Amino acid sequence: MIPVGKIALFVGGTLFGSAGLKLLGSEDARKVYTHVTAAVLRCKDEIMRDVENVQENCSDILADAKAINEARTAKKAEEEAAFIEDGEQA
């Protein structure tokens, strides 16, 4: 035999679920979903702008670092050439 408590829980859960579906499908709930979705999309746009800004800054930093390394390499080559030239004159 099935206990009355389990039947009551089943019926209560079914009613609560039906009411919940009605509540979730209401016009007011739909407005809330729409506003939340719009806010998420605005947030995504802001984040993408920040990401693009960071990427641009990283590109500038990388270009500056490459220029510094090229200048150091050129200076080192000049110093080595001067050292060799000084050694040949001695």
PyMOL Python script that loads the backbone (N, CA, C, O; Angstrom):
from pymol import cmd

cmd.read_pdbstr("""\
ATOM      1  N   MET A   1       0.834  -1.175   0.000  1.00  0.00           N
ATOM      2  CA  MET A   1       0.000   0.000   0.000  1.00  0.00           C
ATOM      3  C   MET A   1       0.887   1.249   0.000  1.00  0.00           C
ATOM      4  O   MET A   1       1.917   1.282   0.672  1.00  0.00           O
ATOM      5  N   ILE A   2       0.483   2.273  -0.755  1.00  0.00           N
ATOM      6  CA  ILE A   2       1.249   3.512  -0.887  1.00  0.00           C
ATOM      7  C   ILE A   2       0.856   4.452   0.254  1.00  0.00           C
ATOM      8  O   ILE A   2      -0.331   4.685   0.484  1.00  0.00           O
ATOM      9  N   PRO A   3       1.845   4.989   0.967  1.00  0.00           N
ATOM     10  CA  PRO A   3       1.531   5.892   2.068  1.00  0.00           C
ATOM     11  C   PRO A   3       0.905   7.196   1.554  1.00  0.00           C
ATOM     12  O   PRO A   3       1.229   7.669   0.465  1.00  0.00           O
ATOM     13  N   VAL A   4       0.022   7.751   2.342  1.00  0.00           N
ATOM     14  CA  VAL A   4      -0.685   8.981   1.992  1.00  0.00           C
ATOM     15  C   VAL A   4       0.299  10.151   1.871  1.00  0.00           C
ATOM     16  O   VAL A   4       0.090  11.041   1.047  1.00  0.00           O
ATOM     17  N   GLY A   5       1.345  10.163   2.660  1.00  0.00           N
ATOM     18  CA  GLY A   5       2.339  11.243   2.625  1.00  0.00           C
ATOM     19  C   GLY A   5       3.030  11.336   1.270  1.00  0.00           C
ATOM     20  O   GLY A   5       3.264  12.430   0.756  1.00  0.00           O
ATOM     21  N   LYS A   6       3.356  10.175   0.694  1.00  0.00           N
ATOM     22  CA  LYS A   6       4.014  10.180  -0.613  1.00  0.00           C
ATOM     23  C   LYS A   6       3.067  10.681  -1.696  1.00  0.00           C
ATOM     24  O   LYS A   6       3.488  11.398  -2.605  1.00  0.00           O
ATOM     25  N   ILE A   7       1.811  10.316  -1.607  1.00  0.00           N
ATOM     26  CA  ILE A   7       0.817  10.790  -2.581  1.00  0.00           C
ATOM     27  C   ILE A   7       0.653  12.308  -2.435  1.00  0.00           C
ATOM     28  O   ILE A   7       0.554  13.024  -3.431  1.00  0.00           O
ATOM     29  N   ALA A   8       0.626  12.784  -1.204  1.00  0.00           N
ATOM     30  CA  ALA A   8       0.474  14.222  -0.967  1.00  0.00           C
ATOM     31  C   ALA A   8       1.676  14.982  -1.513  1.00  0.00           C
ATOM     32  O   ALA A   8       1.523  16.047  -2.111  1.00  0.00           O
ATOM     33  N   LEU A   9       2.865  14.437  -1.308  1.00  0.00           N
ATOM     34  CA  LEU A   9       4.068  15.076  -1.847  1.00  0.00           C
ATOM     35  C   LEU A   9       4.047  15.112  -3.377  1.00  0.00           C
ATOM     36  O   LEU A   9       4.418  16.114  -3.989  1.00  0.00           O
ATOM     37  N   PHE A  10       3.608  14.008  -3.986  1.00  0.00           N
ATOM     38  CA  PHE A  10       3.528  13.960  -5.440  1.00  0.00           C
ATOM     39  C   PHE A  10       2.543  14.993  -5.967  1.00  0.00           C
ATOM     40  O   PHE A  10       2.855  15.735  -6.899  1.00  0.00           O
ATOM     41  N   VAL A  11       1.363  15.042  -5.376  1.00  0.00           N
ATOM     42  CA  VAL A  11       0.335  16.001  -5.809  1.00  0.00           C
ATOM     43  C   VAL A  11       0.825  17.429  -5.575  1.00  0.00           C
ATOM     44  O   VAL A  11       0.655  18.292  -6.436  1.00  0.00           O
ATOM     45  N   GLY A  12       1.422  17.676  -4.432  1.00  0.00           N
ATOM     46  CA  GLY A  12       1.948  19.011  -4.129  1.00  0.00           C
ATOM     47  C   GLY A  12       3.037  19.420  -5.103  1.00  0.00           C
ATOM     48  O   GLY A  12       3.068  20.560  -5.567  1.00  0.00           O
ATOM     49  N   GLY A  13       3.923  18.498  -5.410  1.00  0.00           N
ATOM     50  CA  GLY A  13       4.993  18.782  -6.373  1.00  0.00           C
ATOM     51  C   GLY A  13       4.452  19.062  -7.756  1.00  0.00           C
ATOM     52  O   GLY A  13       4.939  19.953  -8.452  1.00  0.00           O
ATOM     53  N   THR A  14       3.449  18.304  -8.155  1.00  0.00           N
ATOM     54  CA  THR A  14       2.827  18.519  -9.464  1.00  0.00           C
ATOM     55  C   THR A  14       2.174  19.894  -9.529  1.00  0.00           C
ATOM     56  O   THR A  14       2.337  20.613 -10.515  1.00  0.00           O
ATOM     57  N   LEU A  15       1.441  20.261  -8.492  1.00  0.00           N
ATOM     58  CA  LEU A  15       0.793  21.571  -8.463  1.00  0.00           C
ATOM     59  C   LEU A  15       1.818  22.701  -8.432  1.00  0.00           C
ATOM     60  O   LEU A  15       1.677  23.708  -9.126  1.00  0.00           O
ATOM     61  N   PHE A  16       2.843  22.514  -7.620  1.00  0.00           N
ATOM     62  CA  PHE A  16       3.893  23.533  -7.541  1.00  0.00           C
ATOM     63  C   PHE A  16       4.611  23.672  -8.879  1.00  0.00           C
ATOM     64  O   PHE A  16       4.914  24.785  -9.308  1.00  0.00           O
ATOM     65  N   GLY A  17       4.882  22.556  -9.538  1.00  0.00           N
ATOM     66  CA  GLY A  17       5.519  22.587 -10.849  1.00  0.00           C
ATOM     67  C   GLY A  17       4.660  23.271 -11.884  1.00  0.00           C
ATOM     68  O   GLY A  17       5.161  24.064 -12.682  1.00  0.00           O
ATOM     69  N   SER A  18       3.367  22.976 -11.885  1.00  0.00           N
ATOM     70  CA  SER A  18       2.451  23.620 -12.831  1.00  0.00           C
ATOM     71  C   SER A  18       2.387  25.124 -12.584  1.00  0.00           C
ATOM     72  O   SER A  18       2.422  25.913 -13.528  1.00  0.00           O
ATOM     73  N   ALA A  19       2.295  25.515 -11.328  1.00  0.00           N
ATOM     74  CA  ALA A  19       2.260  26.938 -10.992  1.00  0.00           C
ATOM     75  C   ALA A  19       3.586  27.600 -11.365  1.00  0.00           C
ATOM     76  O   ALA A  19       3.604  28.731 -11.849  1.00  0.00           O
ATOM     77  N   GLY A  20       4.678  26.903 -11.142  1.00  0.00           N
ATOM     78  CA  GLY A  20       5.991  27.432 -11.502  1.00  0.00           C
ATOM     79  C   GLY A  20       6.122  27.650 -12.993  1.00  0.00           C
ATOM     80  O   GLY A  20       6.671  28.660 -13.433  1.00  0.00           O
ATOM     81  N   LEU A  21       5.612  26.693 -13.784  1.00  0.00           N
ATOM     82  CA  LEU A  21       5.656  26.864 -15.236  1.00  0.00           C
ATOM     83  C   LEU A  21       4.820  28.050 -15.682  1.00  0.00           C
ATOM     84  O   LEU A  21       5.221  28.792 -16.578  1.00  0.00           O
ATOM     85  N   LYS A  22       3.673  28.230 -15.070  1.00  0.00           N
ATOM     86  CA  LYS A  22       2.823  29.388 -15.387  1.00  0.00           C
ATOM     87  C   LYS A  22       3.566  30.680 -15.030  1.00  0.00           C
ATOM     88  O   LYS A  22       3.554  31.643 -15.796  1.00  0.00           O
ATOM     89  N   LEU A  23       4.205  30.689 -13.870  1.00  0.00           N
ATOM     90  CA  LEU A  23       4.922  31.875 -13.421  1.00  0.00           C
ATOM     91  C   LEU A  23       6.101  32.175 -14.344  1.00  0.00           C
ATOM     92  O   LEU A  23       6.315  33.325 -14.726  1.00  0.00           O
ATOM     93  N   LEU A  24       6.862  31.147 -14.701  1.00  0.00           N
ATOM     94  CA  LEU A  24       8.022  31.339 -15.566  1.00  0.00           C
ATOM     95  C   LEU A  24       7.632  31.742 -16.977  1.00  0.00           C
ATOM     96  O   LEU A  24       8.427  32.374 -17.673  1.00  0.00           O
ATOM     97  N   GLY A  25       6.446  31.399 -17.413  1.00  0.00           N
ATOM     98  CA  GLY A  25       5.993  31.724 -18.751  1.00  0.00           C
ATOM     99  C   GLY A  25       5.155  32.986 -18.824  1.00  0.00           C
ATOM    100  O   GLY A  25       4.620  33.300 -19.887  1.00  0.00           O
ATOM    101  N   SER A  26       5.025  33.715 -17.731  1.00  0.00           N
ATOM    102  CA  SER A  26       4.173  34.909 -17.714  1.00  0.00           C
ATOM    103  C   SER A  26       4.845  36.075 -18.446  1.00  0.00           C
ATOM    104  O   SER A  26       6.046  36.045 -18.714  1.00  0.00           O
ATOM    105  N   GLU A  27       4.058  37.089 -18.761  1.00  0.00           N
ATOM    106  CA  GLU A  27       4.565  38.283 -19.447  1.00  0.00           C
ATOM    107  C   GLU A  27       5.602  39.022 -18.589  1.00  0.00           C
ATOM    108  O   GLU A  27       6.611  39.509 -19.100  1.00  0.00           O
ATOM    109  N   ASP A  28       5.339  39.096 -17.293  1.00  0.00           N
ATOM    110  CA  ASP A  28       6.284  39.780 -16.407  1.00  0.00           C
ATOM    111  C   ASP A  28       7.630  39.064 -16.388  1.00  0.00           C
ATOM    112  O   ASP A  28       8.683  39.701 -16.415  1.00  0.00           O
ATOM    113  N   ALA A  29       7.587  37.737 -16.340  1.00  0.00           N
ATOM    114  CA  ALA A  29       8.830  36.967 -16.355  1.00  0.00           C
ATOM    115  C   ALA A  29       9.556  37.173 -17.683  1.00  0.00           C
ATOM    116  O   ALA A  29      10.781  37.289 -17.715  1.00  0.00           O
ATOM    117  N   ARG A  30       8.802  37.217 -18.770  1.00  0.00           N
ATOM    118  CA  ARG A  30       9.420  37.418 -20.086  1.00  0.00           C
ATOM    119  C   ARG A  30      10.109  38.780 -20.146  1.00  0.00           C
ATOM    120  O   ARG A  30      11.184  38.898 -20.733  1.00  0.00           O
ATOM    121  N   LYS A  31       9.506  39.811 -19.548  1.00  0.00           N
ATOM    122  CA  LYS A  31      10.131  41.130 -19.509  1.00  0.00           C
ATOM    123  C   LYS A  31      11.440  41.083 -18.733  1.00  0.00           C
ATOM    124  O   LYS A  31      12.436  41.689 -19.128  1.00  0.00           O
ATOM    125  N   VAL A  32      11.419  40.354 -17.628  1.00  0.00           N
ATOM    126  CA  VAL A  32      12.634  40.218 -16.820  1.00  0.00           C
ATOM    127  C   VAL A  32      13.721  39.510 -17.630  1.00  0.00           C
ATOM    128  O   VAL A  32      14.869  39.954 -17.642  1.00  0.00           O
ATOM    129  N   TYR A  33      13.370  38.417 -18.305  1.00  0.00           N
ATOM    130  CA  TYR A  33      14.344  37.695 -19.120  1.00  0.00           C
ATOM    131  C   TYR A  33      14.919  38.605 -20.196  1.00  0.00           C
ATOM    132  O   TYR A  33      16.120  38.575 -20.464  1.00  0.00           O
ATOM    133  N   THR A  34      14.065  39.410 -20.810  1.00  0.00           N
ATOM    134  CA  THR A  34      14.515  40.308 -21.874  1.00  0.00           C
ATOM    135  C   THR A  34      15.483  41.356 -21.340  1.00  0.00           C
ATOM    136  O   THR A  34      16.511  41.625 -21.962  1.00  0.00           O
ATOM    137  N   HIS A  35      15.164  41.946 -20.195  1.00  0.00           N
ATOM    138  CA  HIS A  35      16.050  42.958 -19.613  1.00  0.00           C
ATOM    139  C   HIS A  35      17.382  42.356 -19.170  1.00  0.00           C
ATOM    140  O   HIS A  35      18.434  42.969 -19.350  1.00  0.00           O
ATOM    141  N   VAL A  36      17.337  41.183 -18.604  1.00  0.00           N
ATOM    142  CA  VAL A  36      18.572  40.524 -18.176  1.00  0.00           C
ATOM    143  C   VAL A  36      19.432  40.185 -19.394  1.00  0.00           C
ATOM    144  O   VAL A  36      20.647  40.379 -19.370  1.00  0.00           O
ATOM    145  N   THR A  37      18.812  39.686 -20.446  1.00  0.00           N
ATOM    146  CA  THR A  37      19.557  39.357 -21.658  1.00  0.00           C
ATOM    147  C   THR A  37      20.177  40.612 -22.260  1.00  0.00           C
ATOM    148  O   THR A  37      21.326  40.581 -22.702  1.00  0.00           O
ATOM    149  N   ALA A  38      19.431  41.714 -22.284  1.00  0.00           N
ATOM    150  CA  ALA A  38      19.963  42.974 -22.805  1.00  0.00           C
ATOM    151  C   ALA A  38      21.154  43.448 -21.978  1.00  0.00           C
ATOM    152  O   ALA A  38      22.139  43.935 -22.533  1.00  0.00           O
ATOM    153  N   ALA A  39      21.074  43.309 -20.663  1.00  0.00           N
ATOM    154  CA  ALA A  39      22.182  43.708 -19.793  1.00  0.00           C
ATOM    155  C   ALA A  39      23.412  42.846 -20.044  1.00  0.00           C
ATOM    156  O   ALA A  39      24.535  43.350 -20.048  1.00  0.00           O
ATOM    157  N   VAL A  40      23.207  41.566 -20.251  1.00  0.00           N
ATOM    158  CA  VAL A  40      24.329  40.662 -20.534  1.00  0.00           C
ATOM    159  C   VAL A  40      24.993  41.041 -21.857  1.00  0.00           C
ATOM    160  O   VAL A  40      26.219  41.027 -21.961  1.00  0.00           O
ATOM    161  N   LEU A  41      24.200  41.376 -22.853  1.00  0.00           N
ATOM    162  CA  LEU A  41      24.758  41.775 -24.147  1.00  0.00           C
ATOM    163  C   LEU A  41      25.548  43.082 -24.032  1.00  0.00           C
ATOM    164  O   LEU A  41      26.603  43.228 -24.650  1.00  0.00           O
ATOM    165  N   ARG A  42      25.037  44.034 -23.239  1.00  0.00           N
ATOM    166  CA  ARG A  42      25.786  45.276 -23.020  1.00  0.00           C
ATOM    167  C   ARG A  42      27.103  44.984 -22.316  1.00  0.00           C
ATOM    168  O   ARG A  42      28.135  45.563 -22.655  1.00  0.00           O
ATOM    169  N   CYS A  43      27.070  44.107 -21.360  1.00  0.00           N
ATOM    170  CA  CYS A  43      28.282  43.728 -20.628  1.00  0.00           C
ATOM    171  C   CYS A  43      29.289  43.079 -21.576  1.00  0.00           C
ATOM    172  O   CYS A  43      30.485  43.363 -21.515  1.00  0.00           O
ATOM    173  N   LYS A  44      28.795  42.211 -22.447  1.00  0.00           N
ATOM    174  CA  LYS A  44      29.669  41.554 -23.416  1.00  0.00           C
ATOM    175  C   LYS A  44      30.343  42.579 -24.320  1.00  0.00           C
ATOM    176  O   LYS A  44      31.535  42.464 -24.607  1.00  0.00           O
ATOM    177  N   ASP A  45      29.589  43.583 -24.770  1.00  0.00           N
ATOM    178  CA  ASP A  45      30.160  44.625 -25.621  1.00  0.00           C
ATOM    179  C   ASP A  45      31.259  45.397 -24.896  1.00  0.00           C
ATOM    180  O   ASP A  45      32.300  45.688 -25.483  1.00  0.00           O
ATOM    181  N   GLU A  46      31.037  45.728 -23.637  1.00  0.00           N
ATOM    182  CA  GLU A  46      32.046  46.434 -22.843  1.00  0.00           C
ATOM    183  C   GLU A  46      33.310  45.592 -22.690  1.00  0.00           C
ATOM    184  O   GLU A  46      34.425  46.095 -22.825  1.00  0.00           O
ATOM    185  N   ILE A  47      33.124  44.333 -22.415  1.00  0.00           N
ATOM    186  CA  ILE A  47      34.274  43.443 -22.240  1.00  0.00           C
ATOM    187  C   ILE A  47      35.063  43.316 -23.543  1.00  0.00           C
ATOM    188  O   ILE A  47      36.294  43.311 -23.530  1.00  0.00           O
ATOM    189  N   MET A  48      34.354  43.215 -24.663  1.00  0.00           N
ATOM    190  CA  MET A  48      35.037  43.096 -25.950  1.00  0.00           C
ATOM    191  C   MET A  48      35.824  44.373 -26.272  1.00  0.00           C
ATOM    192  O   MET A  48      36.911  44.297 -26.845  1.00  0.00           O
ATOM    193  N   ARG A  49      35.284  45.546 -25.908  1.00  0.00           N
ATOM    194  CA  ARG A  49      36.031  46.793 -26.104  1.00  0.00           C
ATOM    195  C   ARG A  49      37.292  46.800 -25.254  1.00  0.00           C
ATOM    196  O   ARG A  49      38.350  47.226 -25.717  1.00  0.00           O
ATOM    197  N   ASP A  50      37.188  46.334 -24.018  1.00  0.00           N
ATOM    198  CA  ASP A  50      38.358  46.271 -23.148  1.00  0.00           C
ATOM    199  C   ASP A  50      39.399  45.299 -23.688  1.00  0.00           C
ATOM    200  O   ASP A  50      40.597  45.578 -23.642  1.00  0.00           O
ATOM    201  N   VAL A  51      38.946  44.166 -24.195  1.00  0.00           N
ATOM    202  CA  VAL A  51      39.863  43.172 -24.754  1.00  0.00           C
ATOM    203  C   VAL A  51      40.594  43.752 -25.959  1.00  0.00           C
ATOM    204  O   VAL A  51      41.803  43.566 -26.098  1.00  0.00           O
ATOM    205  N   GLU A  52      39.873  44.451 -26.829  1.00  0.00           N
ATOM    206  CA  GLU A  52      40.511  45.069 -27.995  1.00  0.00           C
ATOM    207  C   GLU A  52      41.548  46.103 -27.567  1.00  0.00           C
ATOM    208  O   GLU A  52      42.621  46.195 -28.165  1.00  0.00           O
ATOM    209  N   ASN A  53      41.232  46.876 -26.538  1.00  0.00           N
ATOM    210  CA  ASN A  53      42.167  47.881 -26.034  1.00  0.00           C
ATOM    211  C   ASN A  53      43.435  47.219 -25.501  1.00  0.00           C
ATOM    212  O   ASN A  53      44.544  47.679 -25.772  1.00  0.00           O
ATOM    213  N   VAL A  54      43.266  46.157 -24.754  1.00  0.00           N
ATOM    214  CA  VAL A  54      44.429  45.433 -24.213  1.00  0.00           C
ATOM    215  C   VAL A  54      45.260  44.839 -25.354  1.00  0.00           C
ATOM    216  O   VAL A  54      46.489  44.887 -25.315  1.00  0.00           O
ATOM    217  N   GLN A  55      44.596  44.280 -26.369  1.00  0.00           N
ATOM    218  CA  GLN A  55      45.321  43.705 -27.498  1.00  0.00           C
ATOM    219  C   GLN A  55      46.121  44.773 -28.232  1.00  0.00           C
ATOM    220  O   GLN A  55      47.261  44.532 -28.630  1.00  0.00           O
ATOM    221  N   GLU A  56      45.531  45.952 -28.415  1.00  0.00           N
ATOM    222  CA  GLU A  56      46.260  47.034 -29.075  1.00  0.00           C
ATOM    223  C   GLU A  56      47.474  47.446 -28.261  1.00  0.00           C
ATOM    224  O   GLU A  56      48.554  47.660 -28.812  1.00  0.00           O
ATOM    225  N   ASN A  57      47.301  47.556 -26.956  1.00  0.00           N
ATOM    226  CA  ASN A  57      48.430  47.913 -26.093  1.00  0.00           C
ATOM    227  C   ASN A  57      49.519  46.852 -26.147  1.00  0.00           C
ATOM    228  O   ASN A  57      50.706  47.178 -26.167  1.00  0.00           O
ATOM    229  N   CYS A  58      49.126  45.596 -26.170  1.00  0.00           N
ATOM    230  CA  CYS A  58      50.112  44.513 -26.240  1.00  0.00           C
ATOM    231  C   CYS A  58      50.867  44.558 -27.565  1.00  0.00           C
ATOM    232  O   CYS A  58      52.071  44.305 -27.602  1.00  0.00           O
ATOM    233  N   SER A  59      50.179  44.872 -28.631  1.00  0.00           N
ATOM    234  CA  SER A  59      50.841  44.988 -29.938  1.00  0.00           C
ATOM    235  C   SER A  59      51.873  46.109 -29.914  1.00  0.00           C
ATOM    236  O   SER A  59      52.979  45.952 -30.431  1.00  0.00           O
ATOM    237  N   ASP A  60      51.506  47.250 -29.308  1.00  0.00           N
ATOM    238  CA  ASP A  60      52.445  48.365 -29.203  1.00  0.00           C
ATOM    239  C   ASP A  60      53.653  47.975 -28.363  1.00  0.00           C
ATOM    240  O   ASP A  60      54.788  48.282 -28.727  1.00  0.00           O
ATOM    241  N   ILE A  61      53.420  47.312 -27.262  1.00  0.00           N
ATOM    242  CA  ILE A  61      54.514  46.882 -26.386  1.00  0.00           C
ATOM    243  C   ILE A  61      55.431  45.915 -27.119  1.00  0.00           C
ATOM    244  O   ILE A  61      56.653  46.023 -27.020  1.00  0.00           O
ATOM    245  N   LEU A  62      54.853  44.969 -27.855  1.00  0.00           N
ATOM    246  CA  LEU A  62      55.655  44.006 -28.602  1.00  0.00           C
ATOM    247  C   LEU A  62      56.502  44.707 -29.652  1.00  0.00           C
ATOM    248  O   LEU A  62      57.679  44.384 -29.812  1.00  0.00           O
ATOM    249  N   ALA A  63      55.922  45.661 -30.369  1.00  0.00           N
ATOM    250  CA  ALA A  63      56.677  46.396 -31.394  1.00  0.00           C
ATOM    251  C   ALA A  63      57.821  47.176 -30.751  1.00  0.00           C
ATOM    252  O   ALA A  63      58.929  47.196 -31.288  1.00  0.00           O
ATOM    253  N   ASP A  64      57.572  47.820 -29.608  1.00  0.00           N
ATOM    254  CA  ASP A  64      58.633  48.554 -28.908  1.00  0.00           C
ATOM    255  C   ASP A  64      59.738  47.614 -28.436  1.00  0.00           C
ATOM    256  O   ASP A  64      60.921  47.940 -28.535  1.00  0.00           O
ATOM    257  N   ALA A  65      59.355  46.456 -27.927  1.00  0.00           N
ATOM    258  CA  ALA A  65      60.353  45.489 -27.452  1.00  0.00           C
ATOM    259  C   ALA A  65      61.214  44.993 -28.608  1.00  0.00           C
ATOM    260  O   ALA A  65      62.427  44.849 -28.455  1.00  0.00           O
ATOM    261  N   LYS A  66      60.609  44.735 -29.753  1.00  0.00           N
ATOM    262  CA  LYS A  66      61.383  44.297 -30.925  1.00  0.00           C
ATOM    263  C   LYS A  66      62.349  45.385 -31.376  1.00  0.00           C
ATOM    264  O   LYS A  66      63.488  45.095 -31.743  1.00  0.00           O
ATOM    265  N   ALA A  67      61.894  46.641 -31.347  1.00  0.00           N
ATOM    266  CA  ALA A  67      62.763  47.755 -31.733  1.00  0.00           C
ATOM    267  C   ALA A  67      63.947  47.871 -30.771  1.00  0.00           C
ATOM    268  O   ALA A  67      65.074  48.105 -31.206  1.00  0.00           O
ATOM    269  N   ILE A  68      63.703  47.711 -29.488  1.00  0.00           N
ATOM    270  CA  ILE A  68      64.783  47.762 -28.501  1.00  0.00           C
ATOM    271  C   ILE A  68      65.792  46.647 -28.763  1.00  0.00           C
ATOM    272  O   ILE A  68      66.999  46.888 -28.742  1.00  0.00           O
ATOM    273  N   ASN A  69      65.313  45.441 -29.009  1.00  0.00           N
ATOM    274  CA  ASN A  69      66.221  44.321 -29.262  1.00  0.00           C
ATOM    275  C   ASN A  69      67.024  44.521 -30.545  1.00  0.00           C
ATOM    276  O   ASN A  69      68.208  44.190 -30.595  1.00  0.00           O
ATOM    277  N   GLU A  70      66.383  45.060 -31.580  1.00  0.00           N
ATOM    278  CA  GLU A  70      67.105  45.328 -32.821  1.00  0.00           C
ATOM    279  C   GLU A  70      68.186  46.378 -32.599  1.00  0.00           C
ATOM    280  O   GLU A  70      69.290  46.244 -33.127  1.00  0.00           O
ATOM    281  N   ALA A  71      67.888  47.420 -31.828  1.00  0.00           N
ATOM    282  CA  ALA A  71      68.873  48.461 -31.536  1.00  0.00           C
ATOM    283  C   ALA A  71      70.029  47.899 -30.730  1.00  0.00           C
ATOM    284  O   ALA A  71      71.184  48.242 -30.982  1.00  0.00           O
ATOM    285  N   ARG A  72      69.736  47.038 -29.761  1.00  0.00           N
ATOM    286  CA  ARG A  72      70.815  46.425 -28.962  1.00  0.00           C
ATOM    287  C   ARG A  72      71.676  45.513 -29.817  1.00  0.00           C
ATOM    288  O   ARG A  72      72.898  45.484 -29.671  1.00  0.00           O
ATOM    289  N   THR A  73      71.035  44.767 -30.712  1.00  0.00           N
ATOM    290  CA  THR A  73      71.792  43.878 -31.592  1.00  0.00           C
ATOM    291  C   THR A  73      72.700  44.691 -32.505  1.00  0.00           C
ATOM    292  O   THR A  73      73.860  44.332 -32.704  1.00  0.00           O
ATOM    293  N   ALA A  74      72.179  45.786 -33.062  1.00  0.00           N
ATOM    294  CA  ALA A  74      72.990  46.636 -33.938  1.00  0.00           C
ATOM    295  C   ALA A  74      74.153  47.257 -33.169  1.00  0.00           C
ATOM    296  O   ALA A  74      75.271  47.321 -33.678  1.00  0.00           O
ATOM    297  N   LYS A  75      73.892  47.716 -31.943  1.00  0.00           N
ATOM    298  CA  LYS A  75      74.948  48.320 -31.128  1.00  0.00           C
ATOM    299  C   LYS A  75      76.017  47.288 -30.796  1.00  0.00           C
ATOM    300  O   LYS A  75      77.212  47.583 -30.834  1.00  0.00           O
ATOM    301  N   LYS A  76      75.581  46.082 -30.473  1.00  0.00           N
ATOM    302  CA  LYS A  76      76.544  45.019 -30.141  1.00  0.00           C
ATOM    303  C   LYS A  76      77.392  44.679 -31.358  1.00  0.00           C
ATOM    304  O   LYS A  76      78.596  44.454 -31.236  1.00  0.00           O
ATOM    305  N   ALA A  77      76.767  44.641 -32.534  1.00  0.00           N
ATOM    306  CA  ALA A  77      77.523  44.352 -33.758  1.00  0.00           C
ATOM    307  C   ALA A  77      78.536  45.453 -34.028  1.00  0.00           C
ATOM    308  O   ALA A  77      79.658  45.169 -34.449  1.00  0.00           O
ATOM    309  N   GLU A  78      78.157  46.711 -33.792  1.00  0.00           N
ATOM    310  CA  GLU A  78      79.090  47.826 -33.980  1.00  0.00           C
ATOM    311  C   GLU A  78      80.263  47.726 -33.007  1.00  0.00           C
ATOM    312  O   GLU A  78      81.411  47.960 -33.383  1.00  0.00           O
ATOM    313  N   GLU A  79      79.964  47.372 -31.737  1.00  0.00           N
ATOM    314  CA  GLU A  79      81.024  47.249 -30.736  1.00  0.00           C
ATOM    315  C   GLU A  79      81.986  46.118 -31.093  1.00  0.00           C
ATOM    316  O   GLU A  79      83.197  46.252 -30.922  1.00  0.00           O
ATOM    317  N   GLU A  80      81.446  45.004 -31.589  1.00  0.00           N
ATOM    318  CA  GLU A  80      82.300  43.885 -31.986  1.00  0.00           C
ATOM    319  C   GLU A  80      83.157  44.265 -33.188  1.00  0.00           C
ATOM    320  O   GLU A  80      84.330  43.900 -33.257  1.00  0.00           O
ATOM    321  N   ALA A  81      82.578  44.990 -34.126  1.00  0.00           N
ATOM    322  CA  ALA A  81      83.345  45.422 -35.295  1.00  0.00           C
ATOM    323  C   ALA A  81      84.446  46.382 -34.871  1.00  0.00           C
ATOM    324  O   ALA A  81      85.561  46.294 -35.386  1.00  0.00           O
ATOM    325  N   ALA A  82      84.166  47.300 -33.944  1.00  0.00           N
ATOM    326  CA  ALA A  82      85.181  48.237 -33.456  1.00  0.00           C
ATOM    327  C   ALA A  82      86.270  47.497 -32.706  1.00  0.00           C
ATOM    328  O   ALA A  82      87.442  47.853 -32.828  1.00  0.00           O
ATOM    329  N   PHE A  83      85.921  46.475 -31.929  1.00  0.00           N
ATOM    330  CA  PHE A  83      86.898  45.687 -31.188  1.00  0.00           C
ATOM    331  C   PHE A  83      87.825  44.946 -32.145  1.00  0.00           C
ATOM    332  O   PHE A  83      89.039  44.916 -31.948  1.00  0.00           O
ATOM    333  N   ILE A  84      87.248  44.353 -33.175  1.00  0.00           N
ATOM    334  CA  ILE A  84      88.056  43.628 -34.158  1.00  0.00           C
ATOM    335  C   ILE A  84      88.959  44.594 -34.892  1.00  0.00           C
ATOM    336  O   ILE A  84      90.120  44.281 -35.155  1.00  0.00           O
ATOM    337  N   GLU A  85      88.435  45.781 -35.231  1.00  0.00           N
ATOM    338  CA  GLU A  85      89.228  46.771 -35.937  1.00  0.00           C
ATOM    339  C   GLU A  85      90.374  47.252 -35.068  1.00  0.00           C
ATOM    340  O   GLU A  85      91.490  47.427 -35.557  1.00  0.00           O
ATOM    341  N   ASP A  86      90.113  47.471 -33.781  1.00  0.00           N
ATOM    342  CA  ASP A  86      91.167  47.889 -32.848  1.00  0.00           C
ATOM    343  C   ASP A  86      92.220  46.805 -32.724  1.00  0.00           C
ATOM    344  O   ASP A  86      93.408  47.110 -32.619  1.00  0.00           O
ATOM    345  N   GLY A  87      91.812  45.553 -32.732  1.00  0.00           N
ATOM    346  CA  GLY A  87      92.751  44.430 -32.619  1.00  0.00           C
ATOM    347  C   GLY A  87      93.630  44.315 -33.849  1.00  0.00           C
ATOM    348  O   GLY A  87      94.799  43.947 -33.728  1.00  0.00           O
ATOM    349  N   GLU A  88      93.115  44.612 -35.016  1.00  0.00           N
ATOM    350  CA  GLU A  88      93.895  44.529 -36.236  1.00  0.00           C
ATOM    351  C   GLU A  88      94.896  45.658 -36.318  1.00  0.00           C
ATOM    352  O   GLU A  88      95.960  45.490 -36.913  1.00  0.00           O
ATOM    353  N   GLN A  89      94.579  46.831 -35.726  1.00  0.00           N
ATOM    354  CA  GLN A  89      95.482  47.988 -35.782  1.00  0.00           C
ATOM    355  C   GLN A  89      96.640  47.813 -34.791  1.00  0.00           C
ATOM    356  O   GLN A  89      97.698  48.420 -34.960  1.00  0.00           O
ATOM    357  N   ALA A  90      96.448  47.013 -33.792  1.00  0.00           N
ATOM    358  CA  ALA A  90      97.490  46.868 -32.785  1.00  0.00           C
ATOM    359  C   ALA A  90      98.573  45.972 -33.197  1.00  0.00           C
ATOM    360  O   ALA A  90      99.520  45.760 -32.440  1.00  0.00           O
TER     361      ALA A  90
END
""", "prot")
cmd.dss("prot")
cmd.show_as("cartoon", "prot")
cmd.util.cbc("prot")
cmd.orient("prot")
